[in-house]
Amino acid sequence: MSEMLVLIDHSEDGPRKVSLQMLTKARELAEITGDTVAAVWFGPGAADAAATLGAYGAGKLYHWDSPDAYGYVTLPQVEALEYLIDTSEADTLLFASSNHVKDVASRLAIRMEAGVITDVSGIELAEDGRWVATKEVFGGDMITKSTFAEGKLSFLGVSSNAFPAEQSGGAAPELVAIDIELTEEAKAAQVVSVEKVAGADRPDIGEAAVVVAGGRGLGSEDGFQLMEQLADMIGAGVGASRAATDAGWYPHRYQIGQTGRTISPTLYLGSGISGAIQHRAGMQTSQNIVAINKDGEAPIFQIADFGVVGDLYKVVPKLVEELESRK
Amino acid sequence: MKVVVPVKRTPDTAGEKVIDADSLTVDREAGEAVLCPVNEFSIEEAVRLKEKHDAEVTVLVVGPEEAQSTVRKALSYGLDAGLQITDDAIAGSDSLGTARVIAAALESTEFDLVVFGGQSTDARTSLVPAAVAELLGLPSLTYTRYLEVDGETITVHREHEEGWDVVTASLPAVVSVVEAINEPRYPSFKGIMAAKSKPLETKSLADLGVDADEVGAGAASATMYEFAPRPPKEAGTVIEDDGSGLAAAQLADWLVEKKFV
Protein backbone atom coordinates (compact mmCIF):
# COMPACT_ATOMS: atom_id res chain seq x y z
CA MET A 1 0.00 0.00 0.00
CA SER A 2 1.29 3.39 -0.87
CA GLU A 3 0.20 6.96 -1.16
CA MET A 4 -1.30 8.63 -4.21
CA LEU A 5 -0.48 12.32 -4.23
CA VAL A 6 -2.90 14.79 -5.80
CA LEU A 7 -1.37 18.23 -6.36
CA ILE A 8 -4.22 20.66 -5.78
CA ASP A 9 -4.43 23.47 -8.31
CA HIS A 10 -6.14 26.42 -6.69
CA SER A 11 -6.76 30.14 -6.94
CA GLU A 12 -7.38 32.59 -4.11
CA ASP A 13 -11.00 31.45 -4.16
CA GLY A 14 -10.20 27.83 -3.40
CA PRO A 15 -9.50 24.62 -5.29
CA ARG A 16 -10.06 24.70 -9.05
CA LYS A 17 -12.64 22.30 -10.43
CA VAL A 18 -9.98 20.05 -11.96
CA SER A 19 -8.63 19.41 -8.47
CA LEU A 20 -11.97 18.01 -7.30
CA GLN A 21 -12.18 15.95 -10.51
CA MET A 22 -8.69 14.53 -9.80
CA LEU A 23 -9.59 13.71 -6.20
CA THR A 24 -12.74 11.90 -7.34
CA LYS A 25 -10.72 9.80 -9.80
CA ALA A 26 -7.92 9.19 -7.28
CA ARG A 27 -10.42 7.95 -4.72
CA GLU A 28 -11.91 5.55 -7.27
CA LEU A 29 -8.45 4.21 -8.19
CA ALA A 30 -7.34 4.00 -4.56
CA GLU A 31 -10.30 1.77 -3.78
CA ILE A 32 -8.86 -0.74 -6.24
CA THR A 33 -5.23 -0.48 -5.15
CA GLY A 34 -5.77 0.08 -1.43
CA ASP A 35 -3.70 3.26 -1.53
CA THR A 36 -4.40 6.39 0.49
CA VAL A 37 -5.20 9.61 -1.32
CA ALA A 38 -3.18 12.55 -0.07
CA ALA A 39 -3.86 16.06 -1.35
CA VAL A 40 -0.95 18.50 -1.59
CA TRP A 41 -1.55 22.23 -1.15
CA PHE A 42 1.02 24.97 -1.65
CA GLY A 43 0.47 28.50 -0.34
CA PRO A 44 -2.10 29.79 2.13
CA GLY A 45 -5.69 28.52 2.30
CA ALA A 46 -5.26 24.79 3.01
CA ALA A 47 -7.19 24.78 6.29
CA ASP A 48 -10.18 26.51 4.69
CA ALA A 49 -10.27 24.02 1.84
CA ALA A 50 -9.70 20.91 3.97
CA ALA A 51 -13.35 19.96 4.44
CA THR A 52 -14.04 20.24 0.69
CA LEU A 53 -10.94 18.24 -0.24
CA GLY A 54 -11.95 15.55 2.27
CA ALA A 55 -15.46 15.39 0.88
CA TYR A 56 -14.05 14.64 -2.59
CA GLY A 57 -11.66 11.97 -1.39
CA ALA A 58 -8.53 13.31 0.30
CA GLY A 59 -7.64 11.24 3.37
CA LYS A 60 -4.65 13.39 4.15
CA LEU A 61 -3.68 16.95 3.29
CA TYR A 62 -0.03 17.97 3.08
CA HIS A 63 0.30 21.73 3.09
CA TRP A 64 3.15 24.17 2.80
CA ASP A 65 1.88 27.60 3.74
CA SER A 66 4.96 29.61 2.84
CA PRO A 67 4.62 32.55 0.42
CA ASP A 68 7.83 31.14 -1.11
CA ALA A 69 5.70 28.47 -2.84
CA TYR A 70 4.58 31.00 -5.46
CA GLY A 71 7.24 33.66 -4.86
CA TYR A 72 9.62 32.09 -7.36
CA VAL A 73 9.04 30.29 -10.65
CA THR A 74 8.26 26.54 -10.53
CA LEU A 75 11.21 25.31 -8.47
CA PRO A 76 9.79 25.89 -4.95
CA GLN A 77 6.97 23.50 -5.80
CA VAL A 78 9.42 21.06 -7.37
CA GLU A 79 11.54 21.02 -4.22
CA ALA A 80 8.53 20.63 -1.93
CA LEU A 81 7.18 17.72 -3.97
CA GLU A 82 10.61 16.12 -4.13
CA TYR A 83 10.76 16.30 -0.34
CA LEU A 84 7.26 14.83 -0.02
CA ILE A 85 7.88 11.95 -2.41
CA ASP A 86 11.21 11.20 -0.71
CA THR A 87 9.67 11.13 2.75
CA SER A 88 6.32 9.48 1.98
CA GLU A 89 5.29 6.21 0.39
CA ALA A 90 4.08 7.97 -2.73
CA ASP A 91 4.67 6.43 -6.14
CA THR A 92 1.94 8.22 -8.10
CA LEU A 93 1.31 11.93 -8.57
CA LEU A 94 -1.80 13.37 -10.18
CA PHE A 95 -1.50 16.98 -11.33
CA ALA A 96 -3.63 19.39 -13.36
CA SER A 97 -2.47 19.31 -16.97
CA SER A 98 -2.30 23.10 -17.22
CA ASN A 99 0.75 25.03 -18.35
CA HIS A 100 2.37 26.12 -15.10
CA VAL A 101 1.72 22.83 -13.34
CA LYS A 102 3.13 20.83 -16.26
CA ASP A 103 6.39 22.72 -15.75
CA VAL A 104 6.51 21.55 -12.12
CA ALA A 105 5.94 17.95 -13.23
CA SER A 106 8.51 18.20 -16.01
CA ARG A 107 11.33 19.51 -13.81
CA LEU A 108 10.42 17.08 -11.02
CA ALA A 109 10.39 14.15 -13.47
CA ILE A 110 13.93 14.98 -14.63
CA ARG A 111 15.07 15.32 -11.02
CA MET A 112 13.50 12.06 -9.82
CA GLU A 113 13.79 10.07 -13.07
CA ALA A 114 10.02 9.71 -13.12
CA GLY A 115 7.73 9.09 -16.05
CA VAL A 116 5.23 11.77 -16.97
CA ILE A 117 2.15 11.62 -19.18
CA THR A 118 0.24 14.86 -19.77
CA ASP A 119 -3.27 15.67 -21.04
CA VAL A 120 -4.70 12.47 -19.63
CA SER A 121 -8.42 11.83 -20.14
CA GLY A 122 -8.58 8.29 -18.72
CA ILE A 123 -6.66 6.25 -16.11
CA GLU A 124 -6.89 2.50 -15.59
CA LEU A 125 -4.88 -0.04 -13.65
CA ALA A 126 -3.18 -2.69 -15.80
CA GLU A 127 -2.87 -6.27 -14.56
CA ASP A 128 0.82 -5.77 -13.81
CA GLY A 129 -0.03 -2.90 -11.48
CA ARG A 130 1.07 -0.12 -13.80
CA TRP A 131 -1.12 2.81 -14.74
CA VAL A 132 -2.52 3.01 -18.25
CA ALA A 133 -3.36 6.53 -19.40
CA THR A 134 -5.64 7.54 -22.26
CA LYS A 135 -4.53 10.63 -24.08
CA GLU A 136 -5.54 12.37 -27.28
CA VAL A 137 -2.89 13.64 -29.68
CA PHE A 138 -2.79 15.63 -32.94
CA GLY A 139 -5.48 17.99 -31.69
CA GLY A 140 -7.78 15.09 -30.84
CA ASP A 141 -7.43 13.28 -34.18
CA MET A 142 -5.88 10.23 -32.51
CA ILE A 143 -6.65 8.53 -29.20
CA THR A 144 -3.71 6.74 -27.57
CA LYS A 145 -2.91 4.59 -24.56
CA SER A 146 0.39 4.93 -22.75
CA THR A 147 2.03 3.38 -19.76
CA PHE A 148 5.08 3.94 -17.57
CA ALA A 149 8.37 2.08 -17.67
CA GLU A 150 8.58 -0.50 -14.90
CA GLY A 151 9.44 0.77 -11.46
CA LYS A 152 9.16 4.42 -12.43
CA LEU A 153 7.42 7.02 -10.31
CA SER A 154 4.27 7.83 -12.28
CA PHE A 155 3.18 11.42 -12.87
CA LEU A 156 -0.22 11.81 -14.53
CA GLY A 157 -1.33 15.21 -15.84
CA VAL A 158 -5.12 15.23 -15.83
CA SER A 159 -7.13 17.26 -18.37
CA SER A 160 -9.92 19.51 -17.14
CA ASN A 161 -13.40 17.99 -17.38
CA ALA A 162 -12.03 14.50 -18.13
CA PHE A 163 -13.61 13.11 -14.95
CA PRO A 164 -16.70 14.10 -13.00
CA ALA A 165 -16.29 15.66 -9.56
CA GLU A 166 -18.37 13.71 -7.04
CA GLN A 167 -18.40 13.97 -3.28
CA SER A 168 -18.07 10.75 -1.31
CA GLY A 169 -18.96 12.17 2.07
CA GLY A 170 -15.42 11.71 3.35
CA ALA A 171 -14.42 13.38 6.60
CA ALA A 172 -12.00 16.28 6.83
CA PRO A 173 -8.50 14.99 6.06
CA GLU A 174 -5.62 14.75 8.48
CA LEU A 175 -3.57 17.95 8.05
CA VAL A 176 0.18 17.52 7.78
CA ALA A 177 2.21 20.73 7.61
CA ILE A 178 5.54 20.59 5.82
CA ASP A 179 8.34 23.10 5.88
CA ILE A 180 11.34 23.09 3.59
CA GLU A 181 14.34 25.33 3.11
CA LEU A 182 14.63 26.37 -0.53
CA THR A 183 17.95 26.06 -2.34
CA GLU A 184 19.47 29.19 -3.89
CA GLU A 185 18.77 27.72 -7.34
CA ALA A 186 15.05 27.68 -6.56
CA LYS A 187 15.14 31.43 -5.94
CA ALA A 188 16.76 32.27 -9.29
CA ALA A 189 13.57 33.46 -10.99
CA GLN A 190 11.57 35.77 -8.79
CA VAL A 191 7.90 36.65 -9.21
CA VAL A 192 7.93 40.44 -8.80
CA SER A 193 4.19 41.01 -9.19
CA VAL A 194 0.99 39.36 -10.41
CA GLU A 195 -1.15 41.18 -12.97
CA LYS A 196 -4.78 40.18 -13.29
CA VAL A 197 -6.66 40.85 -16.50
CA ALA A 198 -10.19 42.16 -16.84
CA GLY A 199 -12.62 39.31 -17.26
CA ALA A 200 -10.63 37.08 -14.94
CA ASP A 201 -13.82 36.61 -12.92
CA ARG A 202 -15.28 34.75 -15.89
CA PRO A 203 -14.34 31.03 -15.87
CA ASP A 204 -11.03 30.20 -17.56
CA ILE A 205 -11.72 28.55 -20.93
CA GLY A 206 -9.36 25.72 -20.00
CA GLU A 207 -11.52 24.60 -17.12
CA ALA A 208 -14.98 26.02 -17.85
CA ALA A 209 -17.77 23.46 -18.30
CA VAL A 210 -19.25 25.70 -20.99
CA VAL A 211 -17.29 27.82 -23.46
CA VAL A 212 -18.82 30.40 -25.79
CA ALA A 213 -16.57 31.20 -28.74
CA GLY A 214 -16.69 33.80 -31.51
CA GLY A 215 -14.92 34.01 -34.85
CA ARG A 216 -14.54 35.89 -38.10
CA GLY A 217 -18.31 35.92 -38.63
CA LEU A 218 -18.71 38.37 -35.74
CA GLY A 219 -17.36 41.00 -38.12
CA SER A 220 -16.02 43.31 -35.40
CA GLU A 221 -14.96 43.45 -31.78
CA ASP A 222 -18.46 44.57 -30.80
CA GLY A 223 -19.62 41.02 -31.47
CA PHE A 224 -17.70 39.88 -28.43
CA GLN A 225 -19.96 41.96 -26.17
CA LEU A 226 -22.74 39.72 -27.41
CA MET A 227 -20.59 36.63 -26.76
CA GLU A 228 -19.86 37.87 -23.22
CA GLN A 229 -23.53 38.59 -22.61
CA LEU A 230 -24.45 35.04 -23.62
CA ALA A 231 -21.54 33.59 -21.63
CA ASP A 232 -22.38 35.46 -18.43
CA MET A 233 -25.94 34.26 -18.66
CA ILE A 234 -24.91 30.60 -18.63
CA GLY A 235 -21.73 30.88 -16.55
CA ALA A 236 -19.45 30.20 -19.51
CA GLY A 237 -15.92 31.23 -20.43
CA VAL A 238 -15.34 33.20 -23.65
CA GLY A 239 -12.93 32.08 -26.35
CA ALA A 240 -12.13 33.14 -29.91
CA SER A 241 -10.84 31.73 -33.16
CA ARG A 242 -7.46 32.89 -34.44
CA ALA A 243 -9.17 34.98 -37.16
CA ALA A 244 -10.81 37.00 -34.38
CA THR A 245 -7.71 37.35 -32.18
CA ASP A 246 -5.48 38.22 -35.17
CA ALA A 247 -8.01 40.91 -36.16
CA GLY A 248 -7.57 42.37 -32.68
CA TRP A 249 -11.22 41.81 -31.70
CA TYR A 250 -10.36 39.76 -28.62
CA PRO A 251 -7.11 39.12 -26.71
CA HIS A 252 -4.78 36.35 -27.91
CA ARG A 253 -4.90 34.66 -24.50
CA TYR A 254 -8.42 33.45 -25.34
CA GLN A 255 -7.53 31.89 -28.70
CA ILE A 256 -8.71 28.31 -29.14
CA GLY A 257 -6.75 26.28 -31.67
CA GLN A 258 -3.47 24.75 -32.69
CA THR A 259 -1.34 27.74 -31.65
CA GLY A 260 -3.60 28.68 -28.73
CA ARG A 261 -5.50 26.85 -26.04
CA THR A 262 -6.89 23.32 -26.19
CA ILE A 263 -10.23 22.99 -24.48
CA SER A 264 -12.58 20.10 -23.75
CA PRO A 265 -15.64 21.55 -22.06
CA THR A 266 -18.92 19.68 -21.73
CA LEU A 267 -20.44 22.30 -24.05
CA TYR A 268 -18.78 24.43 -26.74
CA LEU A 269 -20.98 27.04 -28.39
CA GLY A 270 -19.34 28.66 -31.42
CA SER A 271 -20.74 31.62 -33.37
CA GLY A 272 -19.36 32.85 -36.68
CA ILE A 273 -16.68 30.17 -36.61
CA SER A 274 -16.34 28.06 -39.75
CA GLY A 275 -14.33 25.35 -38.01
CA ALA A 276 -11.04 25.30 -39.90
CA ILE A 277 -8.85 22.34 -38.93
CA GLN A 278 -6.53 24.65 -36.96
CA HIS A 279 -9.46 25.67 -34.75
CA ARG A 280 -10.88 22.15 -34.50
CA ALA A 281 -7.50 20.99 -33.18
CA GLY A 282 -8.22 23.07 -30.09
CA MET A 283 -11.84 22.11 -29.44
CA GLN A 284 -12.96 18.91 -31.15
CA THR A 285 -12.70 16.93 -27.90
CA SER A 286 -15.55 19.04 -26.46
CA GLN A 287 -18.31 16.71 -25.32
CA ASN A 288 -21.08 18.69 -27.02
CA ILE A 289 -20.67 21.15 -29.86
CA VAL A 290 -23.15 23.83 -30.91
CA ALA A 291 -22.50 25.95 -33.99
CA ILE A 292 -24.22 29.06 -35.30
CA ASN A 293 -23.01 30.09 -38.75
CA LYS A 294 -24.36 31.71 -41.89
CA ASP A 295 -22.68 29.21 -44.19
CA GLY A 296 -24.43 25.84 -44.12
CA GLU A 297 -21.36 24.29 -45.78
CA ALA A 298 -19.01 25.35 -42.95
CA PRO A 299 -16.99 22.35 -41.66
CA ILE A 300 -18.00 23.09 -38.06
CA PHE A 301 -21.43 21.59 -38.85
CA GLN A 302 -19.78 18.20 -39.52
CA ILE A 303 -18.83 17.94 -35.85
CA ALA A 304 -21.77 19.86 -34.37
CA ASP A 305 -24.31 18.10 -32.17
CA PHE A 306 -26.64 21.01 -32.78
CA GLY A 307 -26.23 23.53 -35.56
CA VAL A 308 -28.14 26.63 -36.60
CA VAL A 309 -27.60 27.94 -40.12
CA GLY A 310 -28.41 31.62 -39.85
CA ASP A 311 -27.33 35.15 -39.01
CA LEU A 312 -25.73 35.05 -35.60
CA TYR A 313 -26.77 38.65 -34.94
CA LYS A 314 -30.38 37.47 -35.23
CA VAL A 315 -29.99 34.08 -33.54
CA VAL A 316 -27.77 34.90 -30.55
CA PRO A 317 -29.81 37.86 -29.17
CA LYS A 318 -32.93 35.70 -29.55
CA LEU A 319 -31.13 32.88 -27.75
CA VAL A 320 -30.28 35.21 -24.87
CA GLU A 321 -33.99 36.19 -24.67
CA GLU A 322 -35.13 32.59 -24.84
CA LEU A 323 -32.73 31.51 -22.11
CA GLU A 324 -33.79 34.47 -19.97
CA SER A 325 -37.44 33.42 -20.25
CA ARG A 326 -36.62 29.82 -19.30
CA LYS A 327 -34.72 30.77 -16.13
CA MET B 1 24.24 38.15 -26.86
CA LYS B 2 23.82 34.62 -28.15
CA VAL B 3 20.35 33.14 -28.62
CA VAL B 4 19.32 29.60 -29.55
CA VAL B 5 15.87 28.87 -30.98
CA PRO B 6 15.00 25.15 -30.85
CA VAL B 7 12.41 24.34 -33.52
CA LYS B 8 10.33 21.26 -34.22
CA ARG B 9 9.31 19.52 -37.42
CA THR B 10 5.65 18.58 -37.06
CA PRO B 11 3.01 17.03 -39.30
CA ASP B 12 0.90 19.70 -41.01
CA THR B 13 -2.27 20.10 -38.94
CA ALA B 14 -4.31 20.01 -42.14
CA GLY B 15 -2.51 16.94 -43.46
CA GLU B 16 -2.70 13.25 -42.73
CA LYS B 17 -1.24 12.11 -39.41
CA VAL B 18 0.15 8.62 -39.27
CA ILE B 19 1.56 6.66 -36.37
CA ASP B 20 3.80 3.82 -37.53
CA ALA B 21 2.34 0.60 -36.13
CA ASP B 22 5.73 -1.11 -35.67
CA SER B 23 7.79 1.63 -34.08
CA LEU B 24 4.76 3.33 -32.47
CA THR B 25 6.23 6.68 -33.38
CA VAL B 26 4.88 9.48 -35.52
CA ASP B 27 5.57 8.88 -39.18
CA ARG B 28 6.80 12.39 -39.84
CA GLU B 29 7.10 11.82 -43.57
CA ALA B 30 3.62 10.34 -44.19
CA GLY B 31 1.91 13.68 -44.56
CA GLU B 32 3.52 17.01 -45.21
CA ALA B 33 5.94 17.98 -42.45
CA VAL B 34 6.23 21.65 -41.57
CA LEU B 35 8.05 23.99 -39.26
CA CYS B 36 5.82 23.87 -36.16
CA PRO B 37 3.51 26.92 -36.37
CA VAL B 38 4.27 27.95 -32.76
CA ASN B 39 7.91 28.43 -33.80
CA GLU B 40 6.87 31.43 -35.89
CA PHE B 41 6.48 33.29 -32.59
CA SER B 42 9.78 32.13 -31.08
CA ILE B 43 11.63 32.94 -34.32
CA GLU B 44 10.02 36.40 -34.52
CA GLU B 45 11.07 37.08 -30.93
CA ALA B 46 14.63 36.05 -31.82
CA VAL B 47 14.58 38.37 -34.85
CA ARG B 48 13.54 41.20 -32.52
CA LEU B 49 16.44 40.35 -30.19
CA LYS B 50 18.72 40.65 -33.23
CA GLU B 51 17.27 44.04 -34.10
CA LYS B 52 17.41 45.36 -30.55
CA HIS B 53 20.47 43.68 -29.05
CA ASP B 54 22.39 42.60 -32.12
CA ALA B 55 21.86 39.00 -30.97
CA GLU B 56 23.46 36.14 -32.82
CA VAL B 57 20.79 33.49 -33.31
CA THR B 58 21.24 29.77 -33.92
CA VAL B 59 18.37 27.50 -34.92
CA LEU B 60 18.48 24.07 -33.31
CA VAL B 61 16.59 21.05 -34.58
CA VAL B 62 16.62 17.43 -33.45
CA GLY B 63 15.62 15.18 -36.28
CA PRO B 64 16.54 13.06 -39.28
CA GLU B 65 18.31 14.35 -42.37
CA GLU B 66 15.03 15.56 -43.89
CA ALA B 67 14.68 18.01 -41.01
CA GLN B 68 17.34 20.13 -42.70
CA SER B 69 14.57 21.81 -44.70
CA THR B 70 12.98 22.83 -41.39
CA VAL B 71 16.23 24.52 -40.34
CA ARG B 72 16.51 26.32 -43.70
CA LYS B 73 12.92 27.49 -43.37
CA ALA B 74 13.68 28.88 -39.89
CA LEU B 75 16.84 30.55 -41.19
CA SER B 76 14.83 32.26 -43.94
CA TYR B 77 13.34 34.56 -41.30
CA GLY B 78 16.79 36.09 -40.92
CA LEU B 79 18.49 33.93 -38.28
CA ASP B 80 22.23 33.31 -38.46
CA ALA B 81 23.17 29.64 -38.27
CA GLY B 82 21.74 26.16 -37.92
CA LEU B 83 22.59 23.22 -35.67
CA GLN B 84 21.03 19.86 -36.42
CA ILE B 85 21.29 16.85 -34.12
CA THR B 86 20.80 13.66 -36.08
CA ASP B 87 21.20 10.14 -34.80
CA ASP B 88 19.19 6.97 -35.40
CA ALA B 89 19.33 6.25 -31.66
CA ILE B 90 17.15 9.29 -30.93
CA ALA B 91 14.06 7.78 -32.61
CA GLY B 92 11.27 6.97 -30.18
CA SER B 93 12.50 9.31 -27.43
CA ASP B 94 9.79 10.64 -25.13
CA SER B 95 9.62 14.35 -24.22
CA LEU B 96 12.20 13.92 -21.48
CA GLY B 97 14.57 12.03 -23.81
CA THR B 98 14.23 14.75 -26.42
CA ALA B 99 14.97 17.30 -23.68
CA ARG B 100 18.22 15.41 -22.88
CA VAL B 101 19.35 15.70 -26.48
CA ILE B 102 18.47 19.41 -26.67
CA ALA B 103 20.19 20.11 -23.34
CA ALA B 104 23.35 18.33 -24.52
CA ALA B 105 23.26 20.26 -27.79
CA LEU B 106 22.97 23.53 -25.86
CA GLU B 107 25.89 22.53 -23.65
CA SER B 108 27.97 22.03 -26.78
CA THR B 109 27.46 25.64 -27.78
CA GLU B 110 27.44 29.08 -26.15
CA PHE B 111 24.18 30.83 -25.35
CA ASP B 112 22.62 33.47 -23.13
CA LEU B 113 19.01 32.74 -23.93
CA VAL B 114 17.04 29.80 -25.32
CA VAL B 115 13.67 30.68 -26.90
CA PHE B 116 11.22 27.80 -27.34
CA GLY B 117 7.70 27.78 -28.79
CA GLY B 118 5.04 27.31 -26.11
CA GLN B 119 3.57 24.00 -27.20
CA SER B 120 4.12 21.94 -30.35
CA THR B 121 1.06 21.36 -32.49
CA ASP B 122 1.47 17.57 -32.56
CA ALA B 123 2.30 16.23 -29.09
CA ARG B 124 1.33 19.38 -27.18
CA THR B 125 2.91 18.15 -23.94
CA SER B 126 4.76 21.45 -23.24
CA LEU B 127 7.23 19.41 -21.17
CA VAL B 128 10.43 20.03 -23.11
CA PRO B 129 11.35 23.66 -22.23
CA ALA B 130 11.10 23.12 -18.46
CA ALA B 131 12.91 19.75 -18.70
CA VAL B 132 15.76 21.35 -20.67
CA ALA B 133 16.01 24.13 -18.08
CA GLU B 134 16.13 21.54 -15.29
CA LEU B 135 18.89 19.57 -17.02
CA LEU B 136 20.93 22.76 -17.44
CA GLY B 137 20.13 24.10 -13.96
CA LEU B 138 18.57 27.27 -15.41
CA PRO B 139 15.34 29.22 -14.78
CA SER B 140 12.38 28.09 -16.93
CA LEU B 141 10.53 31.26 -17.91
CA THR B 142 7.77 29.62 -19.89
CA TYR B 143 4.51 30.81 -21.54
CA THR B 144 5.98 34.27 -21.92
CA ARG B 145 3.80 36.97 -23.48
CA TYR B 146 6.41 39.71 -23.14
CA LEU B 147 10.15 39.64 -22.66
CA GLU B 148 12.83 42.24 -22.21
CA VAL B 149 16.57 41.81 -21.81
CA ASP B 150 18.59 44.48 -20.01
CA GLY B 151 22.26 43.57 -19.67
CA GLU B 152 22.39 40.34 -17.71
CA THR B 153 18.78 40.58 -16.50
CA ILE B 154 15.69 39.26 -18.22
CA THR B 155 12.14 40.31 -17.33
CA VAL B 156 9.21 38.30 -18.63
CA HIS B 157 5.44 38.20 -18.27
CA ARG B 158 4.41 34.57 -17.74
CA GLU B 159 0.82 34.04 -18.85
CA HIS B 160 -1.59 32.10 -16.63
CA GLU B 161 -5.33 31.59 -16.14
CA GLU B 162 -5.94 34.92 -14.43
CA GLY B 163 -3.39 37.17 -16.13
CA TRP B 164 0.37 37.00 -15.84
CA ASP B 165 3.27 36.99 -13.39
CA VAL B 166 6.02 39.56 -13.85
CA VAL B 167 9.26 37.63 -13.34
CA THR B 168 12.92 38.61 -13.30
CA ALA B 169 15.99 36.38 -13.53
CA SER B 170 19.61 36.52 -14.57
CA LEU B 171 20.84 35.15 -17.88
CA PRO B 172 21.39 32.51 -19.07
CA ALA B 173 17.77 31.38 -19.06
CA VAL B 174 15.27 29.25 -20.94
CA VAL B 175 12.03 30.86 -22.13
CA SER B 176 9.03 29.67 -24.10
CA VAL B 177 6.63 32.07 -25.76
CA VAL B 178 2.88 32.23 -26.35
CA GLU B 179 1.06 33.70 -29.32
CA ALA B 180 0.31 37.01 -27.58
CA ILE B 181 4.02 37.94 -27.60
CA ASN B 182 4.27 39.26 -31.16
CA GLU B 183 2.96 39.31 -34.70
CA PRO B 184 5.30 37.17 -36.77
CA ARG B 185 6.55 38.61 -40.06
CA TYR B 186 6.88 36.53 -43.19
CA PRO B 187 10.33 35.67 -44.50
CA SER B 188 11.52 38.08 -47.20
CA PHE B 189 12.64 36.87 -50.62
CA LYS B 190 16.12 38.00 -49.66
CA GLY B 191 15.88 35.98 -46.44
CA ILE B 192 14.78 32.87 -48.31
CA MET B 193 17.70 33.16 -50.73
CA ALA B 194 20.21 33.90 -47.95
CA ALA B 195 19.01 30.90 -45.89
CA LYS B 196 20.44 28.53 -48.49
CA SER B 197 24.00 29.57 -47.76
CA LYS B 198 23.83 30.06 -43.97
CA PRO B 199 26.15 27.75 -42.00
CA LEU B 200 24.50 24.53 -40.83
CA GLU B 201 26.37 22.18 -38.54
CA THR B 202 25.30 18.57 -37.96
CA LYS B 203 26.17 16.63 -34.81
CA SER B 204 25.56 13.08 -33.64
CA LEU B 205 24.96 11.86 -30.09
CA ALA B 206 28.62 10.83 -29.91
CA ASP B 207 29.64 14.40 -30.85
CA LEU B 208 27.56 15.60 -27.91
CA GLY B 209 28.90 12.98 -25.54
CA VAL B 210 25.44 11.50 -25.02
CA ASP B 211 25.23 7.76 -24.48
CA ALA B 212 22.74 6.22 -26.96
CA ASP B 213 21.20 4.26 -24.05
CA GLU B 214 20.05 7.49 -22.38
CA VAL B 215 17.67 8.36 -25.21
CA GLY B 216 15.36 6.68 -27.72
CA ALA B 217 12.45 4.32 -27.19
CA GLY B 218 14.41 2.10 -24.78
CA ALA B 219 15.06 4.92 -22.33
CA ALA B 220 11.54 6.36 -22.46
CA SER B 221 9.95 6.53 -19.02
CA ALA B 222 6.48 6.60 -20.53
CA THR B 223 5.51 4.89 -23.77
CA MET B 224 2.48 4.91 -26.01
CA TYR B 225 1.52 1.34 -26.94
CA GLU B 226 -1.90 1.60 -28.54
CA PHE B 227 -3.57 4.13 -30.80
CA ALA B 228 -6.71 4.59 -32.84
CA PRO B 229 -8.12 7.39 -34.95
CA ARG B 230 -10.88 9.37 -33.30
CA PRO B 231 -14.18 7.68 -34.23
CA PRO B 232 -16.21 9.79 -36.67
CA LYS B 233 -18.90 11.82 -34.97
CA GLU B 234 -22.55 10.98 -35.53
CA ALA B 235 -24.32 13.65 -37.49
CA GLY B 236 -26.08 16.11 -35.23
CA THR B 237 -29.21 18.18 -35.71
CA VAL B 238 -28.78 21.10 -38.07
CA ILE B 239 -31.65 23.52 -38.49
CA GLU B 240 -32.01 26.53 -40.74
CA ASP B 241 -33.11 29.88 -39.37
CA ASP B 242 -35.66 31.71 -41.49
CA GLY B 243 -33.94 35.04 -40.97
CA SER B 244 -35.97 35.99 -37.91
CA GLY B 245 -33.74 34.33 -35.30
CA LEU B 246 -36.62 32.09 -34.22
CA ALA B 247 -34.47 28.98 -34.58
CA ALA B 248 -32.96 30.13 -31.29
CA ALA B 249 -36.02 28.75 -29.50
CA GLN B 250 -35.20 25.24 -30.70
CA LEU B 251 -31.59 25.68 -29.66
CA ALA B 252 -32.71 26.89 -26.24
CA ASP B 253 -34.97 23.81 -25.93
CA TRP B 254 -32.03 21.56 -26.80
CA LEU B 255 -29.80 23.27 -24.22
CA VAL B 256 -32.48 22.84 -21.56
CA GLU B 257 -33.08 19.23 -22.53
CA LYS B 258 -29.33 18.53 -22.23
CA LYS B 259 -29.38 20.31 -18.85
CA PHE B 260 -26.84 22.96 -19.81
CA VAL B 261 -29.17 25.65 -18.51
Interface residues (C-beta under 8 A of the other chain):
Chain A: S11 V73 T74 V78 S98 N99 H100 K102 D103 A105 S106 R107 A109 I110 R111 E113 A114 G115 V116 I117 T118 D119 K135 E136 V137 F138 G139 G140 D141 M142 I143 T144 K145 S146 T147 F148 A149 K152 E185 A188 A189 Q190 V191 V192 S193 V194 E195 K196 V197 A200 D204 G206 E207 V210 I234 T245 P251 H252 R253 Q255 Q258 T259 G260 T262 T266 L267 I277 Q278 A281 Q284 N288 I289 V290 I292 G296 F301 Q302 I303 A304 D305 F306 G307 V308 V309 G310 D311 K314 V315 V316 P317 K318 L319 E321 E322 L323 R326 K327
Chain B: P11 T13 A14 K17 I19 P37 V38 F41 D94 S95 L96 A99 G118 Q119 T121 D122 A123 R124 T125 S126 L127 V128 P129 A130 A131 A133 E134 L135 G137 L138 P139 S140 L141 T142 Y143 R145 T155 H157 R158 E159 H160 E161 E162 G163 W164 D165 V166 V167 T168 A169 S170 A173 V178 E179 A180 A220 S221 A222 T223 M224 Y225 E226 F227 A228 P229 R230 K233 A235 G236 T237 V238 I239 E240 D241 D242 G243 S244 G245 L246 A247 A248 A249 Q250 L251 A252 W254 L255 V256 K258 F260 V261
